[in-house]
């Protein structure tokens, strides 16, 4: 019988060796471009589903170093594929001290047998129910190697994440980042993009928390007096307009500022845009992916994204006119892309006065695109998790090589976030803000 007094829940660093070419770019543009930094919501959630008589410590390696001599009775790791190798290293350090290590997250979900070779217990899928079961099994000496969720978790049973465990002083000390506090309202996404793992493992149907649950989570954050933006981590917060509008009406009196991920369809609903502005939405992150319709053909089974390209420019104008910034997400590495793609994307972003981030097409294990590329023998190596930085070309492309991709990504960031174009965006938005009713900022 093993007694668990103290658990360390660790988020490994997301930085990989293949991201080195980005460092100088960050330094050059730090006055105009600051990356986002958010505490890992999955670990805060797992902490909430841990008995309160157990001491839980959250360690995010992106903001603090791990003390491998700390006395834990159990270590829990989460990892996406780009974090997997580092997660295995961390597990090795603690297991050498005879401290059991459990691992969850999307990489363990997709490749549980691989993960099982490095840790003592693996969690496949959502762990809100399997984690407490594992703690009970560990206590009684009946633990299993792999825990699989039998069905998707009902979000109306979710507990409020342990926001008080965020090492906020450390988070606040990171001046070169925009600090975010994560909140989740829904899980799942109906768009089923070939490069995305969300629909496959979290469902194509939205699961929703009750409005009461979300309000309670926001109030908990406000009571902790965290001076940060709220980030709704939902892959598409506004996928269901009726639910979203009800949520936004509940948010208005809470007076928060937040960021949301969504799709361009939001621009077609003036009422939703008005509610989003009044409820504190300062920025919408929209996955444009590409401005080439040929690239988007087949990404969704119903070609939904391809059909939206013609609405991009008008949609951006409507969102901006409502007083909300647009932050676009663009991917380089689709089949039609070549050396001219970088300039075309730059012209679109600068011409429409939006901010954006740019990544190399990254097919994480578990998505349809990964399986397709594997069948077509496109990968340079069989196991390449250290190349999944989202800024490195790790597969054979007909028109772009690795050097062109890396230099092109850096060039894009330099172009979009130089002083001239950053000032252009500011001058475009300020008159729009002046026409709108005042709100908290």
C-alpha positions in Angstrom: 0.0 0.0 0.0 1.5 3.3 -1.1 0.6 6.6 0.5 0.6 9.6 -1.8 1.3 12.9 0.1 2.8 15.1 -2.6 2.4 15.1 -6.4 4.3 17.1 -9.0 2.4 17.8 -12.2 4.9 18.9 -14.8 4.5 20.5 -18.2 7.8 20.0 -20.2 9.3 22.8 -22.2 7.8 23.3 -25.6 11.1 24.5 -27.1 12.9 22.1 -29.4 16.4 22.3 -31.0 14.7 22.9 -34.4 13.3 26.2 -33.1 16.7 27.9 -32.7 16.4 29.9 -35.9 13.5 31.8 -34.3 15.3 33.1 -31.3 17.0 36.1 -32.9 13.8 37.0 -34.6 12.0 37.2 -31.2 14.7 39.5 -29.9 14.6 41.8 -32.9 10.9 42.3 -32.7 10.2 42.2 -29.0 8.8 45.7 -28.9 6.1 44.7 -31.4 5.7 41.0 -31.0 5.4 39.2 -27.7 4.5 35.5 -27.6 1.7 34.3 -25.4 2.4 32.4 -22.2 -0.3 30.5 -20.3 -0.3 28.0 -17.5 -1.2 24.5 -18.6 -5.0 24.2 -18.1 -4.9 20.4 -18.3 -2.7 20.1 -15.2 -4.8 22.7 -13.3 -7.8 20.5 -14.2 -6.1 17.2 -13.1 -5.2 18.9 -9.9 -8.9 19.7 -9.3 -9.7 16.0 -9.7 -7.0 15.1 -7.1 -8.1 14.5 -3.5 -7.5 17.7 -1.5 -5.5 15.9 1.2 -2.7 15.5 -1.4 -0.3 18.4 -1.8 -0.1 19.2 -5.6 2.6 21.4 -7.2 2.3 22.6 -10.8 5.6 23.0 -12.6 5.7 24.6 -16.0 9.2 24.2 -17.5 8.6 27.1 -19.8 8.8 29.5 -16.8 10.9 27.6 -14.2 13.5 24.9 -13.9 12.6 21.5 -12.5 14.2 20.5 -9.2 14.8 16.8 -9.7 15.7 16.4 -6.1 12.2 17.5 -4.9 10.5 14.9 -2.8 7.4 13.8 -4.7 5.5 10.6 -4.1 4.3 10.7 -7.7 5.0 12.8 -10.8 2.5 13.4 -13.6 3.6 14.6 -17.0 1.6 16.0 -19.9 3.0 16.3 -23.4 2.2 17.1 -27.0 4.4 15.3 -29.5 7.0 18.1 -29.7 7.4 17.8 -25.9 7.6 14.0 -25.9 11.4 13.5 -25.9 11.8 16.0 -23.1 9.0 14.3 -21.1 10.8 11.0 -21.4 14.0 12.6 -20.1 12.1 14.1 -17.1 10.5 10.7 -16.4 13.9 9.0 -16.4 15.3 11.4 -13.8 12.5 10.7 -11.3 12.2 7.0 -12.0 15.9 6.7 -11.2 14.9 7.9 -7.7 12.2 5.2 -7.6 9.4 7.8 -7.9 6.6 6.6 -10.1 5.8 8.7 -13.2 2.5 8.9 -15.0 2.0 10.5 -18.4 -1.1 11.8 -20.2 -1.7 14.3 -23.0 -2.2 13.9 -26.7 1.1 12.2 -27.4 0.5 9.5 -24.8 -3.1 9.2 -26.2 -1.9 8.6 -29.7 1.2 6.5 -29.0 0.5 4.8 -25.6 2.8 1.9 -26.2 5.7 4.2 -26.9 5.0 6.3 -23.8 4.6 3.1 -21.7 8.3 2.3 -22.4 9.3 5.4 -20.5 6.8 5.8 -17.7 4.9 3.7 -15.1 1.3 4.6 -16.2 -0.1 6.0 -19.4 -3.5 7.8 -19.8 -5.2 7.6 -23.1 -7.7 10.3 -23.7 -9.3 12.6 -21.2 -8.3 11.8 -17.6 -10.8 13.5 -15.4 -12.2 10.1 -14.4 -9.2 7.8 -15.0 -6.8 9.9 -12.9 -8.7 9.5 -9.6 -9.1 5.8 -10.5 -5.3 5.5 -10.9 -4.6 7.2 -7.6 -6.9 4.7 -5.9 -5.2 1.8 -7.6 -1.8 3.2 -6.7 -2.8 3.5 -3.1 -3.9 -0.2 -3.0 -1.1 -1.5 -5.2 -3.3 -2.5 -8.1 -2.2 0.1 -10.6 -2.4 -0.7 -14.4 0.1 0.3 -17.1 -2.5 1.9 -19.4 -5.7 3.7 -18.4 -8.2 4.3 -21.2 -11.2 6.5 -21.0 -14.2 4.5 -22.2 -16.2 7.6 -23.3 -15.8 11.3 -23.7 -16.0 13.2 -20.4 -19.3 15.0 -19.6 -18.1 18.7 -19.2 -21.1 19.4 -16.9 -19.2 17.3 -14.3 -16.0 19.3 -14.6 -14.6 20.8 -11.5 -13.2 24.3 -11.3 -9.5 24.1 -12.2 -7.1 24.8 -9.3 -6.2 28.3 -10.4 -4.6 29.1 -7.1 -1.8 26.6 -8.0 -0.6 28.8 -10.8 2.9 30.1 -9.9 1.7 33.5 -10.7 4.8 35.4 -9.5 6.9 33.5 -11.9 4.4 34.0 -14.7 4.3 37.7 -14.0 8.1 38.0 -14.1 8.1 37.0 -17.8 8.0 40.6 -19.2 8.6 39.5 -22.8 5.4 37.5 -22.9 1.7 38.3 -22.9 0.4 36.5 -19.8 -2.8 34.5 -20.1 -5.1 32.7 -17.7 -6.8 29.7 -19.4 -10.5 29.0 -19.3 -12.4 26.2 -21.2 -16.1 26.4 -22.1 -16.3 23.7 -24.8 -14.5 20.8 -26.3 -14.6 19.4 -29.8 -14.7 21.1 -33.2 -17.0 20.4 -36.2 -14.6 21.4 -38.9 -12.4 18.2 -38.9 -9.2 19.7 -40.5 -6.9 17.0 -41.8 -3.9 18.4 -39.8 -5.8 18.7 -36.5 -6.2 16.0 -33.8 -9.1 17.7 -32.0 -12.0 16.1 -33.8 -10.4 12.7 -33.8 -9.9 12.5 -30.0 -12.2 15.2 -28.6 -15.2 14.8 -30.9 -16.8 16.7 -33.8 -19.7 17.6 -31.6 -19.3 20.4 -29.1 -19.5 19.4 -25.5 -20.3 22.4 -23.3 -19.9 23.5 -19.7 -22.9 25.1 -18.2 -22.9 28.9 -18.1 -22.9 28.7 -14.3 -19.7 26.7 -14.3 -17.9 29.2 -16.6 -19.0 32.2 -14.5 -17.8 30.4 -11.4 -14.4 29.9 -12.9 -14.1 33.5 -14.0 -15.1 34.7 -10.5 -12.4 32.4 -9.0 -9.8 34.0 -11.3 -10.9 37.5 -10.4 -10.8 36.7 -6.7 -7.1 35.7 -7.1 -6.5 39.1 -8.6 -4.4 37.8 -11.5 -3.6 40.8 -13.7 -3.8 38.9 -17.0 -5.9 38.4 -20.0 -8.2 35.4 -20.0 -7.7 32.9 -22.8 -10.6 30.8 -23.9 -8.7 27.7 -25.0 -11.7 26.3 -26.9 -10.7 25.5 -30.5 -13.7 27.4 -31.6 -15.5 29.3 -28.8 -18.2 30.6 -31.2 -18.9 27.4 -33.1 -22.4 27.4 -31.6 -23.8 30.9 -32.0 -26.8 30.4 -29.7 -24.7 29.0 -26.9 -22.0 31.6 -27.5 -24.4 34.5 -27.2 -25.8 33.2 -24.0 -22.3 32.9 -22.6 -21.3 36.4 -23.7 -24.3 37.9 -22.0 -23.2 36.2 -18.8 -19.6 37.6 -19.2 -20.7 41.3 -19.7 -21.1 42.1 -16.0 -17.9 40.2 -15.0 -15.8 42.9 -16.8 -12.9 40.8 -18.1 -10.7 41.1 -21.1 -10.2 37.9 -23.1 -9.0 36.3 -26.3 -11.0 33.7 -28.2 -10.3 31.3 -31.0 -12.9 31.0 -33.7 -13.5 31.0 -37.4 -14.4 33.7 -40.0 -18.1 32.8 -39.9 -18.4 34.9 -36.7 -18.2 38.0 -39.0 -21.6 37.1 -40.5 -23.4 37.6 -37.2 -23.5 41.3 -36.1 -25.3 40.5 -32.8 -22.5 38.1 -31.8 -19.8 40.6 -32.7 -21.6 43.3 -30.6 -21.9 40.9 -27.6 -18.3 39.8 -28.0 -17.1 43.4 -27.8 -19.3 44.3 -24.9 -18.3 41.1 -23.0 -14.6 42.0 -23.2 -13.2 40.2 -26.3 -10.2 42.1 -27.4 -8.8 39.7 -30.0 -10.1 36.8 -32.1 -7.6 34.2 -33.3 -8.8 32.9 -36.6 -7.3 30.0 -38.5 -7.1 31.3 -42.1 -4.5 28.6 -42.8 -4.0 29.7 -46.4 -5.2 32.2 -49.0 -4.8 29.7 -51.8 -8.1 27.8 -52.4 -6.2 24.9 -53.9 -4.3 24.4 -50.6 -7.5 24.2 -48.7 -9.3 21.7 -50.9 -9.8 18.5 -49.0 -8.6 19.9 -45.7 -12.2 19.4 -44.4 -14.3 16.6 -45.7 -16.9 19.1 -46.7 -14.4 21.7 -48.0 -15.8 24.2 -45.5 -12.6 26.2 -45.2 -11.9 26.3 -48.9 -15.4 27.9 -49.4 -14.6 30.7 -46.9 -11.5 32.2 -48.6 -13.6 34.7 -50.6 -15.1 36.0 -47.3 -11.8 36.6 -45.6 -11.2 40.3 -46.4 -14.8 41.4 -45.7 -15.0 39.3 -42.6 -11.8 40.9 -41.2 -13.2 44.4 -41.8 -16.4 43.6 -39.9 -14.6 42.2 -36.9 -12.3 45.1 -36.8 -15.1 47.6 -37.1 -16.7 45.9 -34.1 -13.6 46.9 -32.0 -12.0 43.5 -31.9 -8.4 42.8 -33.2 -7.9 40.0 -35.7 -5.0 37.6 -35.2 -4.6 35.3 -38.1 -3.1 31.8 -38.2 -1.3 30.9 -41.4 0.4 27.6 -42.4 3.2 27.2 -45.0 3.9 23.8 -46.5 0.7 22.9 -48.3 1.1 21.3 -51.7 0.7 24.5 -53.8 3.1 26.6 -51.7 6.4 27.7 -53.1 8.9 30.5 -52.7 6.3 33.2 -53.6 3.9 32.1 -50.8 5.8 34.0 -48.1 5.4 37.3 -49.9 1.7 36.6 -50.8 0.9 36.0 -47.1 2.9 39.1 -46.0 0.9 41.2 -48.5 -2.4 39.8 -47.2 -1.6 40.3 -43.5 -0.1 43.8 -43.9 -2.8 44.8 -46.4 -5.6 43.8 -44.1 -4.0 45.4 -41.0 -4.1 42.2 -38.9 -1.5 40.5 -36.6 -0.7 36.9 -37.3 1.5 34.0 -36.5 3.0 31.7 -39.1 3.9 28.0 -38.8 5.2 25.2 -41.0 2.6 22.6 -41.8 2.8 20.1 -38.9 1.1 16.8 -39.0 1.1 15.6 -35.4 0.8 11.8 -34.9 -2.9 10.9 -34.7 -4.3 13.3 -37.4 -5.3 12.2 -40.9 -2.6 14.2 -42.5 0.1 12.3 -40.5 -1.3 9.0 -41.7 -1.4 10.2 -45.3 2.2 11.5 -45.2 3.3 8.3 -43.6 1.7 6.2 -46.3 3.3 8.4 -49.0 6.8 8.1 -47.3 7.2 11.8 -47.0 8.9 12.0 -43.6 12.7 12.4 -43.5 12.8 10.1 -40.4 10.4 7.7 -38.8 10.5 9.3 -35.3 11.0 13.0 -35.5 9.3 14.5 -32.5 12.2 16.9 -31.9 11.4 18.5 -35.3 7.8 19.2 -34.5 8.5 22.8 -33.4 6.0 24.1 -36.0 8.8 26.2 -37.5 10.7 23.4 -39.2 10.1 21.5 -42.5 10.4 17.8 -41.5 8.9 16.2 -44.7 9.6 16.2 -48.4 7.9 19.1 -50.2 7.8 19.5 -54.0 8.7 23.2 -54.0 10.1 24.2 -50.6 13.2 22.8 -48.8 14.0 23.1 -45.1 16.3 26.1 -45.4 13.8 28.0 -47.5 11.0 27.2 -45.0 13.0 28.3 -42.0 14.3 31.5 -43.6 10.9 32.3 -45.0 9.2 32.0 -41.6 11.7 34.4 -40.0 11.3 36.8 -42.9 7.5 36.8 -42.5 7.7 37.7 -38.8 10.3 40.4 -39.5 8.1 41.9 -42.2 4.9 41.8 -40.3 6.3 43.0 -36.9 8.7 45.7 -38.0 8.1 49.2 -36.7 6.5 50.4 -40.0 3.9 47.8 -40.3 3.1 47.6 -36.6 2.5 51.4 -36.7 0.3 50.9 -39.7 -2.0 48.4 -37.8 -2.2 50.8 -34.9 -3.2 53.7 -37.1 -5.8 51.6 -38.8 -7.5 50.5 -35.6 -7.4 53.7 -33.5 -10.1 55.6 -35.5 -12.3 52.5 -35.2 -11.9 52.3 -31.5 -12.9 56.0 -31.2 -16.2 55.4 -32.9 -17.2 52.7 -30.3 -18.6 53.0 -26.8 -16.0 53.0 -24.1 -15.4 49.8 -22.2 -12.8 48.6 -19.6 -9.4 48.0 -21.0 
